[in-house]
Amino acid sequence: MDFKDWRKSTQENTEEEKAPKINRFRGRRFYDYIDEQIREAQEQGKFENLQGFGKPLNLDSNPYTGDKTLGYNLLKSNGYAPPEIELANEISRELADAETKLEKLRHQGQAMRARRVPPFPSEKRAFNAAVEKATAEYGQKLRELNRKILTLNLSAPAAMHRPLIEVEKQVQQFRESCPMFTV
């Protein structure tokens, strides 16, 4: 540290003392400072030689599995999941399949109504029979899915619980969206 004579006048200060101190971080947020440091390190190539560079992160470890870690890893590596998740997936898959069948029937009815030549009475009867059969199967499938949902809600944690399907309401909505022909 240099000795500074305080007795000298302020006009005789050296150039270094006259130059204002530049604080490159003044008036900036902390996050801007961090971003700038990261950008400088990237430009200098400091992140390129790190272990695991360019490889995906291993996010398989789950701290909540506890003693069951080995079992869950074994199930996952062989394409299986815990029973609760398998049941939830099965419910979703079966509900989607049932909705797909109904959508095909709706589309068939709309196509029959939209064509130039009106449908023959035999086509109308066949369509009406298909709608009745699909309605009965849909109601039965929803009741079966409700039983599976109850089983799931009893065995799974609260976060995985599903509400029961309102069977009569869903069947009524299908009937309204796919009206039958008058013969």
NORZITA-V570615 format. One record per pair of residues at least 12 apart in sequence whose ideal C-beta (glycine too) atoms are under 10 Angstrom apart, sorted by sequence separation. I is the first residue (numbers start at 1). J is the second residue. D is the distance in Angstrom with one decimal. If there is no record, write none. Layout:
i/j/d
I/J/D
I/J/D
This chain:
i/j/d
2/14/9.4
24/36/8.8
60/72/9.4
61/73/9.1
112/124/8.1
149/161/8.6
150/162/9.5
4/17/8.6
60/73/7.1
149/162/5.0
2/16/9.8
62/76/9.8
68/82/8.7
148/162/9.3
149/163/7.8
150/164/7.4
108/123/10.0
112/127/6.4
149/164/5.8
60/76/7.4
146/162/9.8
149/165/7.1
60/77/9.3
65/82/9.8
145/162/9.4
147/164/9.8
109/127/6.3
146/164/5.2
108/127/6.9
109/128/9.8
145/164/9.0
146/165/5.6
145/165/6.0
146/166/9.3
109/130/9.1
146/167/6.9
105/127/8.3
108/130/7.8
109/131/7.6
142/164/9.5
143/165/8.5
145/167/9.0
108/131/9.5
142/165/5.0
141/165/9.6
142/166/8.6
143/167/5.8
105/130/6.3
106/131/9.5
142/167/4.5
104/130/9.9
105/131/6.4
141/167/9.4
142/168/9.2
140/167/9.2
142/169/9.8
105/133/9.5
106/134/9.8
139/167/5.8
142/170/5.9
102/131/9.6
105/134/5.3
138/167/8.9
139/168/8.1
142/171/7.4
104/134/9.2
105/135/9.4
139/170/8.2
102/134/6.3
138/170/7.4
139/171/5.0
101/134/6.5
102/135/8.9
105/138/9.6
138/171/6.2
102/137/9.5
136/171/9.0
139/174/9.1
98/134/9.3
101/137/7.9
102/138/6.2
135/171/6.0
138/174/6.2
101/138/7.8
135/172/9.7
138/175/9.8
98/137/8.0
99/138/8.9
135/174/6.4
98/138/5.9
101/141/9.1
134/174/7.9
135/175/6.4
98/140/9.8
99/141/10.0
98/141/4.8
131/174/8.7
132/175/9.8
135/178/8.6
97/141/8.5
98/142/7.4
131/175/7.9
134/178/8.2
135/180/9.7
95/141/8.2
98/144/9.8
94/141/6.9
95/142/8.2
98/145/8.0
131/178/5.9
94/142/9.8
130/178/9.7
131/179/8.5
132/180/7.9
131/180/5.4
94/144/8.0
95/145/6.0
130/180/9.6
131/181/9.0
94/145/6.1
127/178/9.3
128/179/9.9
129/180/9.4
128/180/4.5
91/144/9.9
92/145/9.7
95/148/9.8
127/180/7.2
128/181/5.9
91/145/5.8
94/148/7.9
95/149/9.7
127/181/6.0
128/182/9.1
90/145/9.3
91/146/9.7
125/180/9.8
126/181/9.7
128/183/7.0
124/180/8.2
125/181/8.1
127/183/9.9
91/148/5.3
124/181/3.8
90/148/7.0
91/149/6.2
123/181/8.2
124/182/7.7
125/183/5.9
124/183/5.2
88/148/9.2
91/151/9.5
121/181/8.8
87/148/6.4
88/149/9.2
91/152/6.6
122/183/9.5
87/149/9.0
90/152/9.2
119/181/6.7
121/183/5.7
118/181/9.5
87/151/6.7
88/152/5.9
87/152/5.0
86/152/10.0
113/179/9.1
84/151/9.5
85/152/9.7
95/162/10.0
110/177/9.9
83/151/9.8
84/152/6.5
87/155/7.5
88/156/7.1
102/170/9.6
106/174/8.2
109/177/9.1
110/178/8.7
113/181/8.5
83/152/9.5
84/153/9.9
87/156/7.7
105/174/8.7
109/178/5.4
112/181/7.7
84/154/10.0
92/162/9.2
95/165/7.8
108/178/8.9
109/179/7.3
84/155/5.6
85/156/8.3
91/162/7.0
99/170/9.6
102/173/9.8
103/174/10.0
106/177/5.9
107/178/9.4
109/180/8.3
83/155/7.0
84/156/4.0
88/160/6.2
98/170/9.5
102/174/5.7
105/177/9.8
106/178/4.8
109/181/8.1
82/155/9.7
83/156/9.0
84/157/7.7
87/160/9.3
88/161/9.9
105/178/5.9
106/179/9.9
82/156/9.0
88/162/7.4
91/165/9.6
103/177/9.5
85/160/7.9
95/170/10.0
99/174/9.4
102/177/8.2
103/178/9.4
84/160/6.1
98/174/9.8
102/178/7.2
